Amino acid sequence: MSASPIIIVGSGMAAYTLAREFRKLDAVTAITIITADAGDAYSKPMLSTALTQGKTPAQLVNMSADKMREQLNATILTNTAVVAIDVAQQSVQLADTSLNYSKLVLALGADPVRPQLTGNAADSVYAVNDLADYSRFRAALADKKRVTLFGGGLIGCEFANDLVNAGYSVDIVHPHHYPLERLMPEAAGMAIKTGLANLGVHWHLGFAVAVNEDNGELRVTLNNGDTFTTDVALSAIGLRPRIQLALSAGINTQRGIQVDRQLHTNVPNVYAIGDCAEVAGHVLPYVLPLMAQARALAATLAGTATDVAYPAMPVIIKTPACPTAVATPNQLDSGTWQVECTADGVCALYQDAQGLLLGFALTGTATSQRQTLAKQLPPILASS
Ligand SMILES: Cc1cc2nc3c(=O)[nH]c(=O)nc-3n(C[C@H](O)[C@H](O)[C@H](O)COP(=O)(O)OP(=O)(O)OC[C@H]3O[C@@H](n4cnc5c(N)ncnc54)[C@H](O)[C@@H]3O)c2cc1C
């Protein structure tokens, strides 16, 4: 009887990066990838710049699932959800069968947080966290002129800039007086707000409580009683790691699926990476962390136990109306922001009492300092 394969659940950047990294080290061990979606490989960050780049959803596919099967020498089961994990039997349950694994990697991603809305069109609010969502959103934009975004976070601001670039009139509803308030101080957030406002984006302070459809347009009602009309509404109020499958199987979860620095859960032979994972206490839903995780886990699965290391990993926010880079400090109670504003940008440095740099937020011309400053930051998880 042949040995059970390594099973990877998911076909996002985390899953495919892991499979690629593993194949560099081991060409023969059987890999089965099981994914609830179509299994096409694409770069998710491009979803919030595709309009500006003139790309259709189909043009965002870098490689079809068939090509990925060939490239990775892997079995890929598409449009197939894992519904349960039996950790004692080392098997995953699909709708009509179960499959045994030698090692199981959960690369399940995250779910968009749904806004709490009333109204006859509450269900017509879009959220975009994968290519299929994006295709539906793009179809909804056809012949429409006005788009409203719920949430002025990283993804909301990026979509706002992209939609304006493509000629849409954009409203953003955000409960704080400046965007990205959890990542940066007021001056930097205000620079983004002003940059987008200068493009024509209308900012509304508050949060949406109702969406009603009337005569072919949507009426948005805010918690402060304000209302306005729009054609399409897109929610970008946050993501929640997908933990339910792990939780039901007795795998430890908190904000994400809890893993140690070898990406190992508390259950033998079960690992987690990407947006679903909480790695040594850190939930970092970005590309650079998942790549570091994938490299470390590939080495571990190939026989060399390897801890993941995280250098400082600044995030570039794709808002050309106000170029921005941010490196969020590990803890926002360990120092203070020192903010310097010029006509062309904001340089905000987060320093501890001894003047040690712990994080930064840079806008405009100050973004040119990103690499120099990043080298001064302590690693998030030091090499062991
Ligand atoms: C619009 C947008 C822009 C972004 N821009 C940036 C950026 O500029 N820089 C950056 O660093 N990060 C960015 N990010 C974040 C980055 O894209 C994500 O961190 C990354 O793509 C997550 O990859 P993942 O593989 O963990 O999750 P996902 O890509 O969500 O993949 C999860 C996979 O799991 C599958 N799955 C889930 N449950 C099951 C199940 N039960 N059974 C089978 N399959 C299942 C899904 O079908 C999917 O294939 C952006 C995100 C968005 C939404």
The ligand as a Tripos MOL2 file, in Angstrom:
@<TRIPOS>MOLECULE
LIG
   53    58     1     0     0
SMALL
NO_CHARGES

@<TRIPOS>ATOM
      1 C1         -7.7040   43.1700   -2.1020 C.3       1 LIG1
      2 C2         -6.5120   42.6800   -1.3380 C.ar      1 LIG1
      3 C3         -5.2880   43.2980   -1.5150 C.ar      1 LIG1
      4 C4         -4.1800   42.8480   -0.8000 C.ar      1 LIG1
      5 N1         -2.9750   43.4760   -0.9810 N.ar      1 LIG1
      6 C5         -1.8930   43.0430   -0.3100 C.ar      1 LIG1
      7 C6         -0.6210   43.6580   -0.5050 C.ar      1 LIG1
      8 O1         -0.4870   44.6330   -1.2630 O.2       1 LIG1
      9 N2          0.4610   43.1770    0.1700 N.ar      1 LIG1
     10 C7          0.3480   42.0970    1.0330 C.ar      1 LIG1
     11 O2          1.3530   41.6960    1.6200 O.2       1 LIG1
     12 N3         -0.8560   41.4960    1.2370 N.ar      1 LIG1
     13 C8         -1.9690   41.9260    0.5900 C.ar      1 LIG1
     14 N4         -3.1670   41.2990    0.7850 N.ar      1 LIG1
     15 C9         -3.2150   40.1200    1.6630 C.3       1 LIG1
     16 C10        -2.7120   38.8390    0.9330 C.3       1 LIG1
     17 O3         -3.2300   38.8200   -0.3640 O.3       1 LIG1
     18 C11        -3.1300   37.5990    1.7300 C.3       1 LIG1
     19 O4         -2.4210   37.6430    2.9540 O.3       1 LIG1
     20 C12        -2.8490   36.2840    1.0210 C.3       1 LIG1
     21 O5         -3.2600   36.2720   -0.3070 O.3       1 LIG1
     22 C13        -3.5230   35.1500    1.8000 C.3       1 LIG1
     23 O6         -3.2680   33.9190    1.1840 O.3       1 LIG1
     24 P1         -3.8020   32.5640    1.8250 P.3       1 LIG1
     25 O7         -3.3390   31.4810    0.9140 O.co2     1 LIG1
     26 O8         -3.4470   32.4870    3.2650 O.co2     1 LIG1
     27 O9         -5.3980   32.6830    1.8010 O.3       1 LIG1
     28 P2         -6.4310   32.6240    0.5700 P.3       1 LIG1
     29 O10        -5.8570   33.2020   -0.6560 O.co2     1 LIG1
     30 O11        -7.6970   33.2060    1.0850 O.co2     1 LIG1
     31 O12        -6.6290   31.0840    0.2830 O.3       1 LIG1
     32 C14        -7.4250   30.2690    1.1080 C.3       1 LIG1
     33 C15        -7.7160   28.9940    0.3550 C.3       1 LIG1
     34 O13        -8.3490   28.0500    1.2220 O.3       1 LIG1
     35 C16        -9.4450   27.4570    0.5460 C.3       1 LIG1
     36 N5        -10.3550   26.9290    1.5540 N.ar      1 LIG1
     37 C17       -10.8650   27.5740    2.6400 C.ar      1 LIG1
     38 N6        -11.6060   26.7170    3.3680 N.ar      1 LIG1
     39 C18       -11.5610   25.5140    2.7440 C.ar      1 LIG1
     40 C19       -12.1090   24.2250    3.0150 C.ar      1 LIG1
     41 N7        -12.8600   23.9930    4.1030 N.pl3     1 LIG1
     42 N8        -11.8520   23.2110    2.1590 N.ar      1 LIG1
     43 C20       -11.0680   23.4220    1.0610 C.ar      1 LIG1
     44 N9        -10.5130   24.6150    0.7640 N.ar      1 LIG1
     45 C21       -10.7530   25.6430    1.5960 C.ar      1 LIG1
     46 C22        -9.9870   28.5910   -0.3260 C.3       1 LIG1
     47 O14       -10.7910   28.0850   -1.3560 O.3       1 LIG1
     48 C23        -8.6590   29.1820   -0.8140 C.3       1 LIG1
     49 O15        -8.1690   28.4340   -1.9130 O.3       1 LIG1
     50 C24        -4.3050   41.7450    0.0980 C.ar      1 LIG1
     51 C25        -5.5480   41.1320    0.2920 C.ar      1 LIG1
     52 C26        -6.6490   41.5930   -0.4210 C.ar      1 LIG1
     53 C27        -7.9880   40.9160   -0.2030 C.3       1 LIG1
@<TRIPOS>BOND
     1     1     2 1
     2     2     3 ar
     3     2    52 ar
     4     3     4 ar
     5     4     5 ar
     6     4    50 ar
     7     5     6 ar
     8     6     7 ar
     9     6    13 1
    10     7     8 2
    11     7     9 ar
    12     9    10 ar
    13    10    11 2
    14    10    12 ar
    15    12    13 ar
    16    13    14 ar
    17    14    15 1
    18    14    50 ar
    19    15    16 1
    20    16    17 1
    21    16    18 1
    22    18    19 1
    23    18    20 1
    24    20    21 1
    25    20    22 1
    26    22    23 1
    27    23    24 1
    28    24    25 2
    29    24    26 1
    30    24    27 1
    31    27    28 1
    32    28    29 2
    33    28    30 1
    34    28    31 1
    35    31    32 1
    36    32    33 1
    37    33    34 1
    38    33    48 1
    39    34    35 1
    40    35    36 1
    41    35    46 1
    42    36    37 ar
    43    36    45 ar
    44    37    38 ar
    45    38    39 ar
    46    39    40 ar
    47    39    45 ar
    48    40    41 1
    49    40    42 ar
    50    42    43 ar
    51    43    44 ar
    52    44    45 ar
    53    46    47 1
    54    46    48 1
    55    48    49 1
    56    50    51 ar
    57    51    52 ar
    58    52    53 1
@<TRIPOS>SUBSTRUCTURE
     1 LIG1         1 GROUP 0 **** ****
